[in-house]
Amino acid sequence: LLELGMTAVEAYAHCDKLIARINALVSTFAVGRAFEQMHEKKHKRTRSKKTKTKTTKSKSKRDGEDDKVRIDTSEYTMQFDADKHSQWCFNPSKGNVIFCSAKHKWAFSIPSIAHFYHKHKKMNKQVLIQKLWGNFYFYKNEIYKKPQKHHSVPMFVEFILDPIWAIYNSVFVNYRHEEFTRWMKNLKISIPAREIDTHKDGATKMVALMSRWMPVCNAVLDAVVTQLPSPVLAQQQRLPAIWNLDGLPRKLVHALKHCDAAYDECVVYIPKMVHVSRAQLQHAFHD
């Protein structure tokens, strides 16, 4: 907005391309992992088939068959789980993308904006979550998949970016007090007088306005709660990786894995992270 001087539509197109490039990079990691799994399975089959191959060749020669090379293409078939891969892709409609300005202390996600319009404008929250991102257009209380003759602005721009651009232009770049009060009224935001009267610059007032309309803490906390696994599920996956459970009492291990608050003892895990090279780490294990 400020540094690149983009319009709201240009910023939307830029964000769309950026997310697409990141997802393309994530896809390379997923495909690479699939190739590794395929290679591991092929390596395990190779040893078990050596004896069988020798027996088959000798039998073919006895039966008068030509000694031809046969390739089992099933070994090179890569299994790719599209549903599992999609979990790692970024999609603003899923709530795993946060748009923010750390400098000006505001952030939002598609679900958080949908909740705002549902609360203040009585709009359908689930419909907004599905339609706010992408090529969807709002015209005369209807949502269309194609631009209309008199309205060609995507909903993400109309409902989110246009108001942000207007606030920056009327409060931060060229401060106008009547616009500032109008935005407070439209967004139904109350700001203490001490934050408005004691600061005459528009930057401070803009930060006060945006941080209350789009609090960073709400957007981040919502994403953490909805996107990350619950402590009970995450504990069972991460605990064996960070702590050696061998030799511990069975009841203690069960309580740790299931986050059992009813367990009699209190357990505290204190990690100490030390950066060492891989060679030093291998040398320590050998010693």
C-alpha positions in Angstrom: 0.0 0.0 0.0 2.6 2.5 1.1 6.0 1.1 -0.1 4.8 -0.4 -3.4 2.0 2.0 -4.1 -0.4 -0.7 -5.2 -4.1 -0.3 -5.6 -6.4 -2.6 -3.7 -7.0 -4.8 -6.9 -3.3 -5.0 -7.6 -2.6 -6.0 -4.0 -5.2 -8.8 -4.2 -3.6 -10.1 -7.4 -0.2 -9.9 -5.8 -1.4 -11.9 -2.8 -3.0 -14.5 -5.0 0.2 -15.1 -7.0 2.3 -15.2 -3.8 0.1 -17.9 -2.3 0.2 -19.9 -5.5 4.0 -19.8 -5.6 4.2 -20.9 -2.0 1.8 -23.8 -2.7 3.9 -24.8 -5.7 6.9 -25.0 -3.4 5.0 -27.0 -0.9 4.0 -29.4 -3.6 7.6 -30.1 -4.5 8.3 -31.1 -0.9 5.2 -33.4 -1.0 6.2 -35.0 -4.3 9.8 -35.4 -3.1 8.6 -37.3 0.0 6.4 -39.5 -2.2 9.4 -40.4 -4.3 11.4 -41.2 -1.2 8.7 -43.6 0.1 8.5 -45.2 -3.4 12.3 -45.7 -3.4 12.2 -47.2 0.1 9.5 -49.7 -0.9 11.4 -50.6 -4.1 14.6 -51.1 -2.1 12.9 -53.5 0.3 11.4 -55.5 -2.6 14.7 -55.8 -4.4 16.3 -58.0 -1.9 13.3 -60.3 -1.6 13.1 -60.7 -5.4 16.7 -61.6 -6.1 16.3 -65.3 -5.3 13.0 -65.5 -7.0 14.5 -63.9 -10.2 17.3 -66.4 -10.4 14.9 -69.3 -10.1 12.6 -67.8 -12.8 15.5 -67.3 -15.2 16.7 -70.9 -14.9 13.2 -72.2 -15.3 12.7 -70.1 -18.4 15.9 -71.5 -20.0 14.8 -75.0 -19.3 11.4 -74.4 -20.9 13.1 -72.9 -24.0 12.0 -69.3 -23.5 14.1 -66.4 -24.6 16.2 -64.7 -22.0 14.5 -61.3 -22.3 14.6 -58.4 -19.9 11.2 -57.8 -18.2 10.6 -54.7 -16.2 8.0 -54.6 -13.5 6.5 -51.1 -13.8 4.5 -51.6 -10.6 7.7 -50.9 -8.6 7.8 -47.4 -10.1 4.2 -46.4 -9.4 4.1 -43.5 -7.0 1.2 -43.2 -4.7 0.2 -39.6 -4.0 -2.4 -38.8 -1.4 -4.1 -35.7 -2.7 -6.3 -35.2 0.4 -3.3 -35.4 2.7 -1.3 -33.0 0.5 -4.1 -30.5 0.5 -3.8 -30.2 4.3 -0.4 -28.6 3.8 -1.5 -26.1 1.1 -2.3 -22.6 2.0 -5.9 -21.4 1.3 -7.3 -18.2 2.9 -10.8 -19.8 2.9 -9.5 -22.5 5.2 -8.2 -19.9 7.7 -4.5 -20.9 7.4 -3.4 -17.6 5.9 -3.2 -14.4 7.9 -2.9 -11.0 6.3 -1.2 -8.6 8.6 0.9 -5.5 9.2 3.1 -6.0 12.2 4.3 -2.4 12.1 0.7 -1.0 12.3 -0.6 -3.7 14.6 -3.4 -5.2 12.6 -4.1 -8.7 11.1 -7.1 -10.6 9.7 -8.0 -13.9 8.3 -11.0 -14.8 6.1 -12.9 -16.4 9.0 -12.2 -13.4 11.3 -13.6 -11.0 8.7 -16.5 -13.2 8.0 -17.3 -13.2 11.7 -17.2 -9.4 11.7 -19.7 -9.0 8.9 -21.9 -11.7 10.4 -21.9 -9.9 13.7 -22.4 -6.3 12.5 -24.1 -6.8 9.1 -26.0 -10.1 9.8 -24.5 -11.8 6.8 -24.1 -15.6 6.5 -20.8 -16.4 8.0 -20.2 -19.8 6.2 -21.0 -18.3 2.8 -18.6 -15.4 3.4 -15.8 -17.8 4.4 -16.3 -19.7 1.1 -16.7 -16.6 -1.1 -14.6 -13.8 0.3 -11.4 -15.3 -1.3 -11.5 -16.0 -5.0 -13.2 -14.7 -8.1 -16.6 -14.0 -6.5 -18.5 -10.7 -6.9 -21.2 -9.1 -4.7 -23.8 -7.1 -6.6 -27.3 -6.2 -5.4 -27.2 -8.6 -2.4 -26.3 -11.5 -4.7 -22.9 -13.4 -5.2 -21.8 -14.1 -8.7 -18.9 -16.1 -10.1 -18.3 -13.7 -12.9 -17.8 -9.9 -13.0 -21.0 -8.0 -13.6 -21.4 -5.3 -16.1 -21.5 -2.5 -13.5 -19.5 -4.2 -10.8 -16.2 -6.0 -11.4 -14.5 -5.8 -8.0 -13.9 -9.1 -6.2 -15.5 -9.5 -2.8 -12.0 -9.7 -1.1 -11.3 -6.2 -2.4 -14.7 -4.7 -1.8 -15.2 -6.1 1.7 -11.6 -6.0 3.0 -9.0 -4.2 1.0 -11.1 -1.1 -0.1 -11.9 -0.2 3.5 -8.2 -0.6 4.5 -7.1 1.5 1.7 -9.7 4.2 2.5 -8.6 4.3 6.2 -4.9 4.6 5.3 -5.6 7.4 2.8 -8.0 9.4 5.0 -6.4 8.9 8.4 -2.7 8.0 7.9 -1.7 9.7 4.6 -4.0 12.7 4.7 -5.6 12.9 8.1 -9.2 14.2 8.2 -10.9 14.1 11.5 -14.4 13.8 10.1 -13.3 10.6 8.2 -11.7 9.2 11.3 -14.9 9.6 13.3 -17.0 8.2 10.5 -14.9 5.1 10.3 -15.2 4.7 14.1 -19.0 4.9 13.7 -19.2 2.5 10.7 -16.9 -0.1 12.3 -18.6 0.4 15.7 -15.3 1.0 17.4 -14.8 3.0 20.6 -11.3 4.4 21.3 -10.4 6.1 24.6 -10.1 9.8 24.4 -6.5 9.7 25.7 -5.4 7.9 22.6 -7.0 10.4 20.3 -6.6 13.8 22.0 -3.0 13.4 23.2 -1.7 12.4 19.7 -2.2 14.7 16.8 -0.5 12.6 14.1 -2.6 10.4 11.9 -0.3 7.4 12.3 -1.1 6.8 15.9 -4.9 7.3 15.3 -4.8 4.9 12.4 -3.0 2.3 14.5 -5.6 2.7 17.2 -8.4 2.3 14.7 -7.0 -0.7 12.8 -5.8 -2.5 15.9 -9.3 -2.5 17.3 -11.0 -3.4 14.0 -8.5 -6.2 13.2 -6.6 -7.2 16.4 -3.5 -9.3 15.8 -4.1 -11.5 18.8 -7.6 -12.5 17.6 -6.5 -13.5 14.2 -3.5 -15.5 15.4 -5.3 -17.2 18.2 -8.2 -18.2 16.0 -5.7 -19.7 13.5 -3.8 -21.6 16.2 -7.1 -23.1 17.6 -8.5 -24.1 14.3 -5.4 -25.1 12.3 -3.2 -26.8 14.9 -4.1 -30.2 16.5 -5.4 -30.2 20.0 -2.9 -30.7 22.9 -4.1 -34.2 23.4 -3.5 -35.2 19.8 -0.3 -33.2 19.4 1.2 -34.6 22.6 1.0 -38.2 21.3 3.0 -37.3 18.2 5.6 -34.9 19.6 6.3 -36.5 23.0 8.3 -39.5 21.8 10.4 -37.1 19.6 11.4 -34.8 22.4 11.7 -37.2 25.3 12.9 -40.7 25.9 10.0 -42.5 27.5 11.9 -45.8 28.1 12.1 -46.8 31.7 9.4 -44.4 32.9 6.4 -45.8 34.8 3.5 -46.9 32.6 1.0 -44.7 34.4 3.2 -41.7 34.0 3.7 -42.3 30.2 -0.1 -42.7 29.8 -0.7 -39.5 31.7 1.8 -37.6 29.6 0.5 -38.8 26.3 -3.1 -38.0 27.1 -2.5 -34.8 29.1 -4.2 -36.3 32.1 -4.8 -33.5 34.6 -6.0 -36.0 37.2 -2.5 -37.5 37.5 -1.1 -37.2 41.0 2.3 -35.8 40.1 3.3 -32.6 38.3 5.7 -33.1 35.3 7.8 -30.2 34.0 9.8 -30.5 30.8 12.7 -28.1 30.5 14.6 -28.3 27.2 18.0 -26.8 26.5 18.7 -26.1 22.9 22.3 -26.0 21.8 23.4 -25.3 18.2 26.0 -27.9 17.1 27.1 -29.1 13.8 26.0 -32.5 12.4 29.6 -33.8 12.7 29.9 -32.9 16.3 26.5 -34.6 17.0 27.6 -37.8 15.3 30.9 -37.8 17.2 29.1 -37.4 20.5 26.8 -40.4 19.8 29.8 -42.5 18.8 31.5 -41.7 22.1 
